[in-house]
Amino acid sequence: QVRLVESGGQLVQAGGSLRLSCAASGRTFSSLSMGWFRQAPGKEREFVASINRSGGPTNYADSVKGRFTISRDNAKLTVYLQMNNLKPEDTAVYYCAGRYLVIGKYDYWGQGTQVTVSS
């Protein structure tokens, strides 16, 4: 079993930056592909970014390309989401998730961290 705990969310002005962290417990972290998702009020949860086990290929939603960067440190059992040039529409609860397979459903989810971007 893997437990994921997000942190780093807060209120920030538009144009600002934040770095979210997702700390994992368990020795299988390096076996997991990791992703970040977000859910805004009244909207469905949406994909933000993903990274493979070794930190290689990454994928991003079109809405965040060029502004967000996903990375991981397997030694620290942590995945990060660096968010730059934040916009009010980035306001959401951000979740990290992990899965053993490259595709398909995610096996583990964190509890989420709130990011609020003021205009």
N, C-alpha and C positions, 0 to 999 in steps of 0.2 A: 504494500500500500504506500502511496505517495501523498503527502500533504503539501499543498501550495498556499503560500501566504503573500499577498500583494501588499505593497506599501509605496508611499511617495505621492499619492494623490492629494491635491489641495486646490485652493482657489488661486487663480493666476490671471493676469490681464492678457488680453489679446496681444499677440506678438511675442509673448514670453515663452519660456521653456520649462519643462519638467522632465525628470527621469523617474520612471516607475521601476520598481524592483519586484521580483517574484522569487521568494526563497522556497526551496524544496527540501523536504525531509526524505530520507530513504536513499539507499545506495544505488537505485536504478535511474537516477536523474540523467546520467549520460546516455542512457538507452532511449530517452524520450525525445521525440520531436516536440517543440514547444510553440505555442501560439499566444497571441494577445487578441482579445475580442473586446467589444464595448457595447453597451446598451444605454441609449438615451431614453429619457422619459417618454412613454407612449410609443416607443419604437421597438422593433425586434433586435435581438442581439446580432451584431455584425462582426465579420472578420476584420482584423486590423493588420496583423503581420504574423509571420511564422518563420521558424529557423530550424534547421535539421539538427541531428544529434551532435555533430562535430562543430557546429557553428558555421557550416558552409552555406549552401544555397538558402537565400532568404526570399520571402514573398511579401508583397504589400498590397493593401487595398489602394485603388487609384486615388482615393480621397486623401491619402496620407503620404503617397510617394514623394520623395524629395524633402519631406519634413520630419518624418519619423524614422528611427533606426532601431532595429531589434538586434540584440547581441546576447551572448551567454558566456558564463564562466563556469565550466563544469567542476573546477576545483572548489569553487565556492557554492556550488549547487544553486546558482542564481541565473535568472534570465532578466534582461533589462529592456526597457522601451524608452529610448531618448526621444522626446517630443519637442520639436522646435517650431517657431512661428505658429504658435497655437491660435486657433480660431474659435469663436463662440460655438460653432457647430461641432467642435471636438468635445464639448461638454457631455459627459456620460460616466457611467460606472465601468471601469476597465477591469477585465478578468484575464488572468493567465490560465493556460490549460496545457496539458501534456498528453501525448499518446505514443504508444509503442510502434504503431505502424506509420508509414509515411503519409498514407491517405486514410480516409475514413473518420469515424467518430473519435472525439477526444475522450480519454479514459479518466482524466483527473481535472478538476476545476478548483480554482481558488474562490475566496468569498467576495472578491472585488474591492476596488478602491475608487473613491469618487474624485473625478477631475472636473472642475468647474472653471470655465474660461469666461471672463467678463469682457464686455465690449467697451 
